[in-house]
Structures are given as structure tokens and as C-alpha cells.
């Protein structure tokens, strides 16, 4: 994917937004929801938890794994008694287990003598768990979270060898999970090695990534990194069936069996499939004529596959043990992919991802829930291009005015995260950075999700040329209407992203028994003014309970 093609994609995205998007509201037939596969792990399993607006638990989301019959851990840690407002992570699809500490019989004597390896206390522990969203302290033992709770309860566990760290009011969160980034395969945009790209992720607070493009060269490089013990960010590769220009690589991926073990630093859970254009001077497949400039030429965009072809590919990918992850930007592509998923997997327990989902017609929204599709959606969508280019002449010499002729209905097509969350509260929407095309920093994306504003940068492909770094770009009304709260956004960037990767039992929230993948921020995003979210600093990043990034002058926070 060359950078010229990428810049053309962004400009065409701004141009497509000007079209008055009509659509049918006719009902779509609903298939039977697919149950998720029964998990084989012995980790503590989640149970439904009511939110503020419920008197009883909701029925289980069909995508949520069913509980297994294991011994229940003994609850020994209670929630803290904070007097500050308690958030509800109403859109996290994975609720909490029944307890906050999981001591085994073998670990009881260890805890009495040595205690946990690390205790963080006196902080704002943002768990992403509804029945205890804010805690004060957390204990780590052998790379996993041993306990989460109030200061007294957790400090009572310390032993002679415990490293006790005072957070002094700072925030402790699950590490950010970016399920769709090109950080590794496009690292040369920053002129970085694989090791340097990992450093960039870690200092940005990212502990797990999904890289949705992998050929044999990238696969071999990362296998070598894992073999040397040098893979420090959990990495999930999606092997490429075809590329962004529509070139088909075929069935080469079947020579590399899936790797889905939760404790591997390099996993290969799925296969990436492009269904429409967006780069390579090819356009998203739309149901209407695109704006008439010299690239778009009045076409309806480019679909790479027929529904019949996609059905065949999906069945082959699933039968080989991989998770399908399908690129679909335009509304015509989204409809084609939804139809293919319904035909290929009706009644089957298949967890399918759809990437981008930028132009969602109203009649297509419900089908995500009906078909149990995981939408992986933009955190940022290039607000600076829309704000600064609209009403003026673009670099292509064409008039770009995204609001011209855009109806209220048409506005709801564009990245409608708030609308989807409102209509389908248990739909496990995940964010994505798509770096290096947009900012690699999750906090920049959190800011955009909450405000729809964009803080201009100069270190990503789609940065607007000539715009001063730090300029705040304002959204038009039809984007501003899709803002969400921090409480809604954080699950998209943690537990829902883990779900998209098939790792929700092990990462994505701060719960006993999960891997100790976590970050320390200078302040809790729940207590930060939305305009100041980009100013938050990542002070510490831990993976498997090991410090992989420690900010200068904050060594006291790094065990």
C-alpha cells in the first residue's frame, strides 16, 4: 500500500461525505443469533451484570462465552467505598466474575510468606467492570492479576517480598488494545525497526495489537522476534487473502496453522479479506454515484468480490480454523459482506470481524446485531481534512464541501458509533487506530471519540499538509452528533477490542486471573476535561506484569 494511494483515500473520503445519502428502511429478515464457541479454558467465567438502567440482568449476549463448570473462587476482597460518582461501562459486553481475588491452594502459603510480587495502591483503578468500575488497589503475582479492591484489603496481602507502590492518585487502567493497526507492516513510515515500533506502541500505552496485513515476509520476521524472546507487545497477525489493490494471494495462509493459545506473544487468529476499495486509486463500494472528480469519475466504487465468491472464501477460511476479518468501507460492500456472512454461517458459532464500516446505511445497522458481526471502527476519521478543506479547493483542484446536500439521514451513515451503541447496547464495537495512517496514540483517538475533534499531528500519513501541529480541528454537526462518553469509549479500546481478537477472558479489563497488562496514566480519563484528554501522559506500561515502558522521572512507579 503506497502513501500516494493512502492520501487519495483520505481525500476521496472527504469528498464522499458531501453526497446526499438516501437509503431504504425496509426491514431485513433476522436469522437465528449465533452462539459463541464454548471456551475450553479454566479461567473464571463472566456472568451478566445489570447496569444503572436495569432492574435485572440482561439476557446473555449471544457472542458472550457461556460459563463453564469450574470451582468458584472465594471472594475475599470487597469493592472500595468511593464517594465520587461511579461510572457505568454500559457497553462492555463482557461483565465481571463473582470475585476479585483468586488464591489457589498452592498460592495460599506463598501469599502468607512472601506476598504478591507487586501491589499498586492509593490510585484510581479503572477496571472496565460494571459491578466495581473504580477501585483503589491491585496486586500482581507471576504475571497475572491476583486481586483488585480497596486499599485496606489489598495491602493486607503484602508480604516480606512485596514491592508496594503508591500511585498517589494516578490512574491504573488495562493496557490499550489496538485490534487494527499497521504499526508493524508499515513501520518504515517512521523509519523504524520492529523493536522500535514496539517501543512506540508501549510508550503510547498499547499492550496488544492486531496487525491485519501479513505476508510470508512479515510472518517470518515476527516468528524470529518471538523465538528470540524479543516480542514485547502481544501481537495478533491476520494473514492476507488479498490486498488493498484486489490482488489475490490465494490459499498460502493454509500453510501456517492458526495460533490461538492465549499465552503466546505471537498469535495467528485469522485471515484478512478485502471486499472493496479505499486505496490504490480504488474507491469504497457505494450504492450511489460518487462525486465526479478525476479519480472518482462518477462511479459507484469498486467491489473486489461477488457475494458468491466471498461465501466460498469465508467457508474455506473458517473451515481451516481462522477468524475472518473483512474490510468493508462503503455501504454496498457492507451489505454484500453481511449477505455473505448470513449465507456462509447461518446457525454456526462463528465470530466474524468487519473492518472500517465507514458508511452504514440505516437499514444495515440492525444486521450487525442479528448476524453477530464485530464492527471494528475508526477512532479518528480525518476531521482535519473535513474541517479545513470543506468549502475550499482541495489539493486535487476540485471543490470539496462535505456538508453540501447532506441530509440528516445521510449524516447518520458516517461512522455512526453513538447510534449503534444506543440502538444495540450489547454490540461489541471495537475501535481501531489504523496507524500509521492516523495517530498511533490511543489517547488521541479517545479524544476524537468523545469530542469528534482532531488534534492535528505531523507523524501520521493522513496528517493534513501545512497544518500546524496541535491545531484543533472542529467537526461539522453531523459528526459532532456521534460523540460518545469516556465511559462508552474505554470499553471499545479495551474489553471489546480484546473480544475482537478472541482474548476477552485474558486481557481487556482488570480482573483477578487475567494477565497483568496495564498502564498508569497521569490522571484518570474519567476525571479529565474532554479537551484535555490528549494531554494525559502514559507513565508506565506493563505486559505480563513486567515493566516494558517507564517514563523518565517516574521510576518510583516502575517495579
N, C-alpha and C positions, 0 to 999 in steps of 0.2 A: 504494500500500500504506500504510494508515494505522497509526499507532502503537498504537491500541486493538486492531486486528486482530493486530498482532505480539505484544502482551502475551498475548492469548488463545492464540496458537500455543504460546508457551513453557509456559503453564500446562497446556495440553492435552498437550504433550509429556511433562511430568512425570506427568500422570495416566495416559497410555497405558502408561507404564513399569510400572504396577502389575499389568498383565494377565498371566496365565499364558499364554505364547505357545506353543501347540502347532504342529506342522508335519510335513509329510511328508518322509521321507528317501528317497523313491523316486528312482532315477537318472533323469537327464534326457538325452535324445539329444543328441549332440555334433555340431555342424556342422563343416565344414572351416574351420580358422582363416583369417582374412582377412589377406593380406599388406598391408603399408603401401605407399602410392604411392612410386615411385622418386623420390628427390629430384633436383631439377634444379640445385641449387647446386653450386659447385665447392669448397666448404669441405672441410677434412679430415674424413673419414668415420670413424665409430667402428667398432671391431672388438670381438668378445666378449672379456671378461677374466675369468679364473677368480677365485673368491673363496677364502677360507680353507678352506672345506669341500669344495673341488673339486680334482681332480687334472687336469682338462682343462676347456676352456671349455664352457659350456652351449650347446645349440642356440640359435640366434638367436631372440629373442622375435619372434613374427610382427608385432608392432607396430613393431619397430625398423627404420628405413630400411636398405636394403641398401647396401653400399659402392659408390661409383662408381669409374670407372677414371680417376683423376687422378694426376698426378705426386706421388710420395711426398715429403714434406718431409724435409730432412736432420736427423736427431736430433743436437743439439749440447749439450743440457742434460740432465744426469743427475739422478736423484732425490737428495734430501739423505740424510744418514746419521744420522737422528734415533735416539736410543737409547730414547726414550719409547715406550709402546705405540702401535701404529699401528692406527687404526680401519679397518674394512671396511664400506663403504657397500653392504651386500649386496643392498639392494632398489632400487638405482638402475638403471633399465632401460637407460640409455644409457652404455656403457663408454667408455674413453678412446681417443684416437687414438694413433698409434705414436710420436709425438714431442712434445716440449714447446716447440719453437720453430719458427717458420715464416718464415724470412727469404726474400724473393723476390730475384731478381737485381737489380731496381731499388733495393731497400732495403739491399742489402749496402753500397754506398758511403755511403749516409746513415748507417747504423749506425756505420761506421768513423769518420766525421767528427763528426756531432752526437750520435749515440747515441739511444736511446729517449727519449721526452719525460719519462717518469716511471719511476723504479724504487722499489718498496717492498721493504725487506729487514729481516732480523732480526725476523721475526714468525712467527706460526703461520698458515700459509696453508692453509686448509681447502678443498681443490679439488673435493670431491664426485666424485672419480675413483678407481676402485678400485686401480689399479696404482701410484698415487702420491697417496694420500689427504692426506698432510701434506707441505707444502714450506715453504721459508723466505723466498722472494723472488718477485717478479713484476714484469715490465716491460710498459709500455703505450706504444703508438705509434699515432697517428692514430685514437684512439677504440677500438682493439681491443687484445686481449692479445697481446703479441709473444712472451713467454716466461714460463715458470713453472719454478722449480727451486731449487737450493741457493744460499746467499749468494754463494759464490765465482763460480759460473757466471753468475749474473745480473749481479752487479756488474762482471764483466769486459766487459759490453756497454755500460757507461756511456760517454758522450762529453762533449764540452765544454758541451753544452746540456742535459744530463740533470738533472732535478730528483730528487735522491736523498733518500729519506725513510726514516728509521729508525723502524720500528714499535715497537721496544723491547719485544718480546714480545707485543704486542697481536695480535688475530686478524683476518685478512683472509678474507672469505667471498664467495661470489656473493651479489648482492642477492636479497632475498626476492621471490618471485613469488607473488602472490595471484590465483589464477585465477577467483575468485568473490567479488567484493566489490561492495557498493552505495555505495562511497565517493563516487562522482560523482553518481549519480541521487538519492541520499538525503542529500546533503551538508547540506541545510538542517536536519537533526537537530542539527548543530553550528553552525548559522547561518553557514555558510562559503560563500565564492565557490569557483569551480572552481580558481582559483590557490591559495587557502588549503587546499583539500582535497588538492591535490598536495603542498603543504608538509607536511601531516600525514603523508602516505604516506612521503615522503622521510625525514623525521626518525624515522620508525618503521623505516627500513631497507628499504622496499619500492621496487623499481625497475621492476617490471612488474605490471600489473593486468589482470584480465578483468572487465568490467562486464556481468553477464548480464541487463540490462534496458536497452533503448534504444528510445525512440520517435523521431519526427522531430525533436522539440524538442531532446532530448539530443544526437542526432546532429549537428544544425546547430551547437549550442554548441561541441562538441568539434572539428568541422571548422574553425570560426572560430579556435579556440585553436591548432590545428596550423598554420593559414595564417599566423598572427601569430608563429610560432616560439615560442609560449609553452607548448607541451605538453612537460613535463619528465619525466613518468613514461610509460614505454611503456604504451599503452592499447589494449586489445582489446575492442571492442564486440560484444555478441551482440544482434542485433535481435530484437524481441519479436514472436512469432507470436500469443501470447495473454498474459493477465496472471494474477496470483495469485488473482483472483476468477473466473477462467474466461472472461472477456470476450475474444472473438476479434478481433484486429486485421486478420486476413486476409493478403493477399499484398503488402502495401505494401512489405515488405522487398525485393522483387524490383526496385524502382526504384533501389536502391542496390547496385551490383555489389560483390561481395566485394573486400576489400583484404587481400592476404596477403603483400605484399612485406615482407621481414624488416627492411629499414632504415627503414620508415615508423614514425613515432611513434604514429600512429593507424591501427590495423588493424581490419578488419571480417571476422573469420574465420567467424562462424557466426550461427545463429538459435536463440533460447531458446524452449522449448516447455514449458508446464506440463501435467503429466499428472494431478496430484491436488492436494488442498487442503493447508492448513497455516496459512494466514492468512485474512483476510476472513471470519472465523467459519465457515470450511470446514475439514474435518479431513483428515488423511492417509488414503488409501485402504488399509484393513487387511482381513485375511482373517477377522477375528473382531469381535464386538461391542465397541465402545469403552466405557469406563466411563460409567455412567449419571449424568451431571450435566446441568444445564440447557442446556449448549451441545452436549455430545456426544450426549445423548439415546439412548444405546444403539445408535447407528448403526455401520456398518462404514466410515464415512468417505466421502469424495467423490472419485470419479474423474471427470475432466473429459472424457475421450475414450474411445471404444471402441478396441479393437485395430485394427479395420479403418480407422477414421478416422486413427489415429496412423500406420499404414503409409503411407497416402496422403500425409500431411504429410511424413513422413521422406523419401519418394522425391522429392517436389517440392523440398524444401529441398536435398537432396543434388544433384539434377539442376541446380539453379541455382548450384551451386558453393560452398555453405555447409556448415560443420560443424554437425551437430545437437547441441544441449546440452539435455538433457531433465530437468526437475525431477521427481523421484520420491522421496517420503519413506516412505510405507507399503509393507508387503510386497506387498500386492495390486497397487499401482501399479508396483513394481519388476518383478514377474512380467509384468504387461501390457506394460511397456516392453521387457523382454527378448524377449518373444514377437514384438513388432512389429519389433524390430531384426533378429531372425532371419529373419522373413518378408520384410522390405524389402531386406536387404543380404546374404543368404546368398551366399558366394563372391565378394563385391565388396570392393575395398580402401577401406573407409570407416572413418574414425576418429571414433567417437561418444563423447560425454561423457554421463554420468549424474550429476546433481547431488543432493546430500544423502545418499541411500542410508542412511537412519537405522535402518530396521527390516528387516534382511536375514535371511530365513529360511535355515536351513542348506542346504536343497535348492536355493537360488538362488545360493549363493556361487560354485559352480564355473562357472556360466554367464557370469560376468563374464570369466573367462579364455577360455572356449570362444568367446564372441562378440566378444572383443577390445574390451570396453567399458572406458572410462576412468572409474573411480569417483572423483568429487570429493567429499571427505568432510569432516565437521566436525573442526576442531582442538579447540575447546571445544564442549560441548553443554549448558551451563547447569547445571553441577554445584551451584552455589549454590542453585538452586531445589530440586534433588533433596535436598540436604543439610539445608537449613534449613526446608523446608516439609513434608517427609515426617513422618508421624505427628502432624501438626497440622492446623489448619483453614486452608484457602487463602483468598486474597482473594475468591474466588467463593463462599465459605461452604460449600464441600464438603470432605470429608475426603480428603486426598491422602497416600497411603502407597505409594510406588513399589515397595517390596520385597514387599508383601503378595501372597502367592500366586505370586510369580515363581519359576519353576523354573530349574534350571541351564541347561537347553536354552533357555528363554526369555531368559535373560540374554545368550546369545550372539547374539541378534538385534540388540542395540542398538549401533550404530556399531562393528562388530567389526573394527577396523583390524588389531589384532595377529593375530587369527585369519586374516584374509585374507593378511597378509604371510607367515604361517607356511605356509599351505596353497598359496599361489601366489606364490613369491618374485619372479617377474618381472612380476607385475601392476603396471602403472604407476599406483598410487594417488596422488592429489594431495590436499593439504589445501585448506581454504578458511577465510577468516575470517567471511564473511557480514556484515562490518561495514556499517553501524553497529549491527547487532543484537547482535553480540558484539564483543569488543575488536578494535580495528584493529591492535594491536601484534602482529607475528608472534612475538615472544619470549614473550608471554603464552600464545599457542597452543602453542608449543614446550613450555612448562612443563606445560600441560594434557595434551598428547600423551604426555609422559614420566611424569607422575605421576597423571593424571586428576583432579588437584586444580584448583581455580579460585581465582584471586586476585580478590576482589570489587572491582569498579570502580564508578564513577558516571558514566562517559562513553560508555555504550552503551545501546541500547534495552532489552535484556534484563537489565540490572542489577537485582538484587533490591531493591525499595524498603525503605528503613530499615536496610539492612545497611551497616555501616561500611566505607569504602574500605580495602582492604588485608587484610580478613578472609580467612583461608584456609578454603575450603570443602572438606570431605572427601568422597571418593566412596564409594558403597556397594561391597560386594565385587564385584558383577557389572560395575561399571565399572573398578574397580582391576585386574581380570583382563585388561583390554585395554590396559594401559600398554605402551609401546614404548620403545626406547632412543633416545638422541640420534642415534646413527649411523643408526638406521632413520628417524627423523623428519626429519632435514635433507634427504634426497633428496625427500621428499614436498613440501617447501616450496621446492625449487629446481628440480632437473632434471626431476622428474616433473610439476611444475606447468608447466614450460616445454613438456613433451611434450603436456600437455592443450591448450595454446594453439598447437601446431604450430611451436614455436620452439626445439626442443631442440638444433638444430645451431648456434644463435647465442647462446643465453643459458642460464643454469641451472647452469653449472659453470665453473671457472677453468681454461681450456684455451687454448692458442695458437690464434689465429684467431677466437675468439669476441669479441663486444662486451665492452668493459671496463665492465660493470655490476657493481659490487662495493660492499661495505660493510666498514668497520672497526669491530670491537666491542672493548669494554674488556677482554674476556677470551674465550678460546675456549670455546664451549658444550660442547666435548668434554672440557674440563678443569674444568668448573664443577659444583659440587654441584647436583643437580636442583632442590632447594628454592631455590637462588639464581638460577635461570635468569631470572626476571622482573627481577632486579636488574642484569642486563647492560645496558650503555649503547651505543647507536649513536653513534659519534663522527663518522663520515664516510659519506656516501652518494654514489657516483659513477654516472653514466649516460653511456654513450658516452665514457668517460674524462674527463668533466667533473664537477667537484665541484658537486653540487646541494644538499648539506646539509653543514654543518661545525659541529659542536658548539662552544659557547663554551669558550674556554680550550684548544682543541685545534687552533688554526690551524696549528701546525707539521706536522700530519698532512695538511694540505689543499693539494695542489699548485695 
